[in-house]
Amino acid sequence: MSGILLILLILAIIIVVAIIVYKKQKSSRRIMREGKLLKSEIVYLDGEKLYVEKVAFKDWHVSIHYYYLISDRLTEGQTIVDQRWSYEDFCNITIRLDDYTFALIRQVEFITFVRSFRPVPIDDFDRIAMPLIM
Protein backbone atom coordinates (compact mmCIF):
# COMPACT_ATOMS: atom_id res chain seq x y z
CA MET A 1 0.00 0.00 0.00
CA SER A 2 2.80 2.46 0.87
CA GLY A 3 4.48 1.68 -2.47
CA ILE A 4 1.37 2.84 -4.36
CA LEU A 5 1.21 6.04 -2.30
CA LEU A 6 4.88 6.72 -3.02
CA ILE A 7 4.32 6.27 -6.77
CA LEU A 8 1.26 8.57 -6.67
CA LEU A 9 3.25 11.19 -4.75
CA ILE A 10 6.08 11.06 -7.30
CA LEU A 11 3.59 11.33 -10.20
CA ALA A 12 1.90 14.31 -8.54
CA ILE A 13 5.26 16.06 -8.09
CA ILE A 14 6.19 15.40 -11.73
CA ILE A 15 2.87 16.81 -12.93
CA VAL A 16 3.19 19.94 -10.79
CA VAL A 17 6.77 20.54 -12.01
CA ALA A 18 5.67 20.02 -15.63
CA ILE A 19 2.86 22.57 -15.24
CA ILE A 20 5.20 25.13 -13.67
CA VAL A 21 7.79 24.67 -16.43
CA TYR A 22 5.11 24.96 -19.13
CA LYS A 23 3.69 28.19 -17.66
CA LYS A 24 7.17 29.66 -17.26
CA GLN A 25 8.08 28.90 -20.89
CA LYS A 26 4.78 30.28 -22.14
CA SER A 27 5.12 33.54 -20.20
CA SER A 28 8.75 34.07 -21.25
CA ARG A 29 7.75 34.24 -24.93
CA ARG A 30 6.29 37.69 -24.39
CA ILE A 31 8.33 40.63 -25.57
CA MET A 32 6.46 43.15 -23.43
CA ARG A 33 6.55 41.58 -20.00
CA GLU A 34 4.61 44.46 -18.45
CA GLY A 35 0.84 44.77 -18.49
CA LYS A 36 -1.92 42.24 -19.12
CA LEU A 37 -1.39 40.32 -22.35
CA LEU A 38 -4.36 40.70 -24.70
CA LYS A 39 -2.91 39.36 -27.94
CA SER A 40 0.21 37.52 -29.08
CA GLU A 41 0.20 36.16 -32.61
CA ILE A 42 2.11 35.79 -35.84
CA VAL A 43 0.37 37.09 -38.96
CA TYR A 44 1.22 37.24 -42.65
CA LEU A 45 0.40 40.43 -44.58
CA ASP A 46 1.63 41.55 -48.01
CA GLY A 47 4.23 38.78 -48.04
CA GLU A 48 5.65 39.77 -44.64
CA LYS A 49 5.68 37.65 -41.50
CA LEU A 50 4.86 39.85 -38.50
CA TYR A 51 4.64 39.27 -34.77
CA VAL A 52 1.90 41.26 -33.00
CA GLU A 53 1.61 41.70 -29.26
CA LYS A 54 -0.88 43.88 -27.37
CA VAL A 55 -0.95 44.59 -23.64
CA ALA A 56 -3.31 46.57 -21.43
CA PHE A 57 -2.66 48.71 -18.36
CA LYS A 58 -4.99 49.99 -15.64
CA ASP A 59 -4.84 53.61 -16.87
CA TRP A 60 -3.05 55.94 -19.26
CA HIS A 61 -0.51 57.14 -16.67
CA VAL A 62 0.81 53.63 -16.21
CA SER A 63 0.84 52.94 -19.95
CA ILE A 64 2.93 56.06 -20.66
CA HIS A 65 5.43 55.07 -17.98
CA TYR A 66 5.82 51.55 -19.34
CA TYR A 67 5.80 52.70 -22.98
CA TYR A 68 9.10 54.51 -22.50
CA LEU A 69 10.60 51.69 -20.44
CA ILE A 70 9.64 49.14 -23.13
CA SER A 71 10.95 51.30 -25.98
CA ASP A 72 14.29 51.76 -24.20
CA ARG A 73 14.57 48.03 -23.50
CA LEU A 74 13.78 47.09 -27.13
CA THR A 75 16.54 49.30 -28.53
CA GLU A 76 19.14 48.77 -25.80
CA GLY A 77 22.39 47.56 -27.32
CA GLN A 78 20.96 47.64 -30.86
CA THR A 79 22.09 49.72 -33.81
CA ILE A 80 19.24 51.95 -34.95
CA VAL A 81 19.36 52.24 -38.74
CA ASP A 82 16.30 54.49 -39.08
CA GLN A 83 13.44 55.70 -36.89
CA ARG A 84 10.25 57.71 -37.17
CA TRP A 85 8.28 59.32 -34.36
CA SER A 86 4.69 60.41 -34.91
CA TYR A 87 4.33 64.15 -34.48
CA GLU A 88 0.65 63.81 -33.57
CA ASP A 89 1.40 61.69 -30.51
CA PHE A 90 4.92 61.05 -29.29
CA CYS A 91 3.85 57.57 -28.26
CA ASN A 92 4.11 56.18 -31.79
CA ILE A 93 7.51 55.08 -33.00
CA THR A 94 8.75 52.88 -35.82
CA ILE A 95 12.37 51.74 -35.64
CA ARG A 96 14.44 49.84 -38.15
CA LEU A 97 17.31 47.87 -36.64
CA ASP A 98 19.96 45.78 -38.38
CA ASP A 99 17.90 42.57 -38.08
CA TYR A 100 14.26 43.69 -38.10
CA THR A 101 11.83 46.60 -38.00
CA PHE A 102 9.28 47.23 -35.26
CA ALA A 103 6.53 49.66 -34.32
CA LEU A 104 5.51 50.48 -30.77
CA ILE A 105 2.22 52.33 -30.40
CA ARG A 106 0.45 53.50 -27.26
CA GLN A 107 -3.30 53.96 -27.49
CA VAL A 108 -4.53 55.37 -24.16
CA GLU A 109 -4.12 52.35 -21.83
CA PHE A 110 -2.99 49.86 -24.51
CA ILE A 111 0.45 49.31 -26.04
CA THR A 112 0.79 47.41 -29.30
CA PHE A 113 4.07 46.02 -30.61
CA VAL A 114 4.46 44.87 -34.23
CA ARG A 115 7.75 43.31 -35.37
CA SER A 116 8.98 42.04 -38.71
CA PHE A 117 11.34 39.11 -39.08
CA ARG A 118 13.65 40.95 -41.47
CA PRO A 119 14.64 44.62 -41.89
CA VAL A 120 11.89 46.44 -43.81
CA PRO A 121 12.01 50.13 -44.84
CA ILE A 122 9.94 52.22 -42.46
CA ASP A 123 7.50 53.51 -45.09
CA ASP A 124 6.70 49.96 -46.22
CA PHE A 125 6.52 48.66 -42.67
CA ASP A 126 4.10 51.38 -41.54
CA ARG A 127 1.87 50.71 -44.55
CA ILE A 128 1.77 46.98 -43.75
CA ALA A 129 1.59 47.20 -39.93
CA MET A 130 -0.98 49.96 -39.42
CA PRO A 131 -4.03 47.75 -40.19
CA LEU A 132 -2.88 45.42 -37.39
CA ILE A 133 -2.77 48.26 -34.89
CA MET A 134 -5.96 50.18 -35.63
C-alpha positions as CSV (number, residue, x, y, z in Angstrom):
1,M,0.0,0.0,0.0
2,S,2.8,2.5,0.9
3,G,4.5,1.7,-2.5
4,I,1.4,2.8,-4.4
5,L,1.2,6.0,-2.3
6,L,4.9,6.7,-3.0
7,I,4.3,6.3,-6.8
8,L,1.3,8.6,-6.7
9,L,3.2,11.2,-4.8
10,I,6.1,11.1,-7.3
11,L,3.6,11.3,-10.2
12,A,1.9,14.3,-8.5
13,I,5.3,16.1,-8.1
14,I,6.2,15.4,-11.7
15,I,2.9,16.8,-12.9
16,V,3.2,19.9,-10.8
17,V,6.8,20.5,-12.0
18,A,5.7,20.0,-15.6
19,I,2.9,22.6,-15.2
20,I,5.2,25.1,-13.7
21,V,7.8,24.7,-16.4
22,Y,5.1,25.0,-19.1
23,K,3.7,28.2,-17.7
24,K,7.2,29.7,-17.3
25,Q,8.1,28.9,-20.9
26,K,4.8,30.3,-22.1
27,S,5.1,33.5,-20.2
28,S,8.7,34.1,-21.2
29,R,7.7,34.2,-24.9
30,R,6.3,37.7,-24.4
31,I,8.3,40.6,-25.6
32,M,6.5,43.2,-23.4
33,R,6.5,41.6,-20.0
34,E,4.6,44.5,-18.5
35,G,0.8,44.8,-18.5
36,K,-1.9,42.2,-19.1
37,L,-1.4,40.3,-22.4
38,L,-4.4,40.7,-24.7
39,K,-2.9,39.4,-27.9
40,S,0.2,37.5,-29.1
41,E,0.2,36.2,-32.6
42,I,2.1,35.8,-35.8
43,V,0.4,37.1,-39.0
44,Y,1.2,37.2,-42.6
45,L,0.4,40.4,-44.6
46,D,1.6,41.5,-48.0
47,G,4.2,38.8,-48.0
48,E,5.6,39.8,-44.6
49,K,5.7,37.7,-41.5
50,L,4.9,39.8,-38.5
51,Y,4.6,39.3,-34.8
52,V,1.9,41.3,-33.0
53,E,1.6,41.7,-29.3
54,K,-0.9,43.9,-27.4
55,V,-0.9,44.6,-23.6
56,A,-3.3,46.6,-21.4
57,F,-2.7,48.7,-18.4
58,K,-5.0,50.0,-15.6
59,D,-4.8,53.6,-16.9
60,W,-3.1,55.9,-19.3
61,H,-0.5,57.1,-16.7
62,V,0.8,53.6,-16.2
63,S,0.8,52.9,-19.9
64,I,2.9,56.1,-20.7
65,H,5.4,55.1,-18.0
66,Y,5.8,51.5,-19.3
67,Y,5.8,52.7,-23.0
68,Y,9.1,54.5,-22.5
69,L,10.6,51.7,-20.4
70,I,9.6,49.1,-23.1
71,S,11.0,51.3,-26.0
72,D,14.3,51.8,-24.2
73,R,14.6,48.0,-23.5
74,L,13.8,47.1,-27.1
75,T,16.5,49.3,-28.5
76,E,19.1,48.8,-25.8
77,G,22.4,47.6,-27.3
78,Q,21.0,47.6,-30.9
79,T,22.1,49.7,-33.8
80,I,19.2,52.0,-35.0
81,V,19.4,52.2,-38.7
82,D,16.3,54.5,-39.1
83,Q,13.4,55.7,-36.9
84,R,10.3,57.7,-37.2
85,W,8.3,59.3,-34.4
86,S,4.7,60.4,-34.9
87,Y,4.3,64.1,-34.5
88,E,0.7,63.8,-33.6
89,D,1.4,61.7,-30.5
90,F,4.9,61.0,-29.3
91,C,3.8,57.6,-28.3
92,N,4.1,56.2,-31.8
93,I,7.5,55.1,-33.0
94,T,8.8,52.9,-35.8
95,I,12.4,51.7,-35.6
96,R,14.4,49.8,-38.2
97,L,17.3,47.9,-36.6
98,D,20.0,45.8,-38.4
99,D,17.9,42.6,-38.1
100,Y,14.3,43.7,-38.1
101,T,11.8,46.6,-38.0
102,F,9.3,47.2,-35.3
103,A,6.5,49.7,-34.3
104,L,5.5,50.5,-30.8
105,I,2.2,52.3,-30.4
106,R,0.5,53.5,-27.3
107,Q,-3.3,54.0,-27.5
108,V,-4.5,55.4,-24.2
109,E,-4.1,52.3,-21.8
110,F,-3.0,49.9,-24.5
111,I,0.4,49.3,-26.0
112,T,0.8,47.4,-29.3
113,F,4.1,46.0,-30.6
114,V,4.5,44.9,-34.2
115,R,7.7,43.3,-35.4
116,S,9.0,42.0,-38.7
117,F,11.3,39.1,-39.1
118,R,13.6,41.0,-41.5
119,P,14.6,44.6,-41.9
120,V,11.9,46.4,-43.8
121,P,12.0,50.1,-44.8
122,I,9.9,52.2,-42.5
123,D,7.5,53.5,-45.1
124,D,6.7,50.0,-46.2
125,F,6.5,48.7,-42.7
126,D,4.1,51.4,-41.5
127,R,1.9,50.7,-44.5
128,I,1.8,47.0,-43.7
129,A,1.6,47.2,-39.9
130,M,-1.0,50.0,-39.4
131,P,-4.0,47.8,-40.2
132,L,-2.9,45.4,-37.4
133,I,-2.8,48.3,-34.9
134,M,-6.0,50.2,-35.6
